[in-house]
């Protein structure tokens, strides 16, 4: 079976990487059906922080139901929402503050609309979206990789990537060294990260 373009390019990096990509499923890129709008994606991410998937899904469903006039809670409506009502849906004070900050930054243009974000480079998207309270670089990198399908994102602070590199290459690298290590996989670092995540959960490549 022919390798996808990203895996074909990665297989040329070294013999070890070539074996790794042949043994695993290819990087899936953007998930079909996932909302590309950064406001909606970050809204969901904030609700899901530090919760199990089932609990977060329940809270998100209750929160969305508070705003029946919209398919998804509109920024202005979120800003105007009574804190006690939001609390009743299961949103902590901290998450309410983050969601209201997200709504405010969407209205001010810091968080761009779906149609505008496609034209922005990765680092500008990261700078804009991490300006939102409670949103870190890793969260935005996951959005870039699996929602927008950006091909060259390298989450060098991610423990899973670090563990995957250690299992495949036998080296435990600091985030700084991992950042430099990832250069060899450009411009397909998203796919490389995917394969190291998979390697972290499987046996070491021989």
N, C-alpha and C positions, 0 to 999 in steps of 0.2 A: 504493500500500500504506500502510495506517495505521501510524503510528509507535507503538512501545510507550510506556507512560506516562512513563518516565524521559526518553526521548528527546524526547517531546512537550514536557515541561516545560523541558528544556535548550534546545530550539529557540527558546524565548521569551526566552532570555538576551540574545541579540544575533543579527544577521544572519549573522555569521561562524560562530557555533556552530550555527545552524539549518542552514547548508549542510553543515557537518561531519557532523552526525548523519545527514543524509539520504544521504551518500555512503558510510557505513560500516555494518558489521554492528552491531546493538545490543549493549549490555552483556549478557553471558550470565548474570550473577548466579551463584548457587551451582552448582557442577559436579555433575551427577547421578552418584550412586554414590560420591562422595568421603566418606570417614569424617568425621563431624562431631566426634567425640571429640577434644578438644584435646590429650589425652595422645598419642594415636596420630598426630595431625597434626603435632605438634611433634617427636615421635620421628622421623618421616619427614623432616621439614625439617632436623633436626640431622644425620642421616645424609647428606643430599644436599648440605649446605653445602660449597662450594668443590670440587665434583666434577662430572664430566660425568654426564649422565643415565644412561648405560649403566653406568658404573662404580658409581655410587651404588645403582642398582637391584640390581646383583649383591651388593654389600655388605649391603644391606637384606635381600635374600632369604636370604643366609647367616646373618645375625643372627637373623632370625625362626626359621630352622630350628634354632637352638640351644635353642629353647624349645618343643618339640613338644607339651607338655602344654597349651599355650594357642594360640588362634588368632592372637594377637599377644602379644609379650613383656609379661608382667604386671609392674607396678612392683616388687613384692617380689622376684620372680625376677631382675629386672635388678640390683637392689641386691646380691643374693647371688651374682651371677655372677662367676666367676674372671676377672680382667683378662687373663690369658694366652689364655683361650678366646675372649674378645671380640676380642682383638688378632688371633687367628687368622681371625676372620671379616672382618677388614679395618678394624676401628675403631681409630683413633688414640687415644692417651692422652687428648688433649683432648676428643674426641668421647665417649669413655667417661665422662669426668667430667661432661660436659653431660647425657648420658643418665641417669646415676645421680642427678644433681641434679633432673632432670625427674621421675624415679620417686619420689624423696623428697618433692618438692613435690606430687605427685599424692596420695601417701599422707597427707600432712599437710593436704590440702584447699586448698592455694594454687591448684593447677591443678584446676579443677572437673570434674565428670563431665559427660558429654554432656547429660543431662537438666537439669542445673543451669545450664549456660552460656547457654541460650536466654533466661533471664530477666535476664541481666546487661547493663548498658549497655556500649557500645563501650569507653569509657575505663577502666572497671573491668577489662574483659577484658584490655586492653593492659597495665594495671598488674600484674595477676596473672601473665600469661604472660611478660612481659619480666623477671620476677623469676627466671626459670629461666636458669641459666648458658648463655651462648652464643646466647640468643634475643633479637633486637632488635625494635624497634618495627615495622620494615618487614615482618618475617616474620609478626608478628601481624596487621598490617593486611591482608596477602594472605590470611590465614586468615579474617579477618572478611569480606572481599569475595567470595572465591571458594569458601569452604566454608560459611560461615554465610549468605552472600548479603546482608550488611548494606548498605543503600543509600547511606549518607552518610559513607563513609570517604574521606579526602583525604590520600594519601601525599605530602606536600609536600616531603619530602626525596628523593624518587625522581627519578633523573636522566632517566628516560624521560618522565615527566610534564613535567618542566622543559623538555626538548627539544621535546616536542609543543607546549607552549604557545608556545615560541619560533618554531616553524615556522608555527603557525596565526595568532598575533597579532604576530609580529615583535618580541617582547620577551623578553630573557633575564633572568629574575627569580631573585633569591636565594631560598633556602628560606623565609625570613621573609616576603618579599614574595609568594611563591607561596601561602603559607598564607592571607594576606589576600585574594589574588586569587581563591582558591577559594570564598570566601564567596558569591559571586554564583551559584554552582551548587548551593548547598544547597537542599533536602535530597536532592540526587541527585549528590553528588560522586563516588560510586563509578563511576557511569556516565560522568561527565565525565573522570575519570582514565583509564578504559578508552579513550575516544575520543582522548585526547591520546597515549596509548601507541601507538595505531594510527597517528595522524598522524605520530609521530616516525619511523615506518618507511615512510611514503609521501610523496607530493609535498605541497608546501604548498598549502593551500586558497586558491583564488582568490576 
